[in-house]
């Protein structure tokens, strides 16, 4: 006889199959292959209907496929403006405090940059050059503009009797520093009035090459020891430091260059200043009803003269050009705006600065 267990072996069809797990739906199969991690979080208990937000972190290889699955799985009824929560962090919009920090700093001067309208006329606050050869005349012809000259300040020499009160003996000094042509003229004037013969061994240090060449009016250039800088007192200091053993005299006006004296003191150069001329404001009443597109200043005294003649002066559409840091500071201190500055690395001279600015503005750049 065949036992019951043996019958089951001989008849496998009657053997009950093992319980199979329920197969997932098509969407679940796709999701299983993509192996996304699904996190469900309830939102806002205060809302009448709890809204579930499904956040899917798809696998890197099947991001697009998982996105479709997530859309099918999301069967959520959205209530009235129910807030949602997302675990993914996004960049928050700038707050008002952040925006305030990025605001541009306003100009500390009340005057604002003037419009860049075309330049047709320029007023140079210096005497008109002698003869027909001047870079200003070439600039006027090249740019097709009108350039006028008018001294805003003029120089009056200090009489020899007044100069003696300072008890300065010119022959005690072995070197002279000239910062302008006026200084050259009045130095030799004082020498003539006091009947002093300047020795040939005297050394001359000039702020620019043009000032050095101007000495030919009083001395034989090739027989004297003449040195010069490029454009500023700081440039000339490089040459002066090579002659530290000399005793220097600095002829200047009553409104002298403080920066130059500070540089000499810092370098421990033996020096003295001699006030041999004074700067006086000129009468500019004839310019009351005359307007220029650009006014060129070369010293703080020019700004002082402008407001002494016209206390209620307003810049309006007039551009202002300033030569040197002290002149630019005087313009800004008067609550005016400096449109053109010189010297700069791009424009070492006032002529170059004016040409670059006028060319750019008149071409509409």
Order of alpha helices (4+ residues) and beta strands (2+ residues): alpha-alpha-beta-beta-alpha-alpha-beta-alpha-beta-beta-alpha-beta-alpha-beta-alpha-beta-alpha-beta-alpha-beta-beta-alpha-beta-alpha-beta-alpha
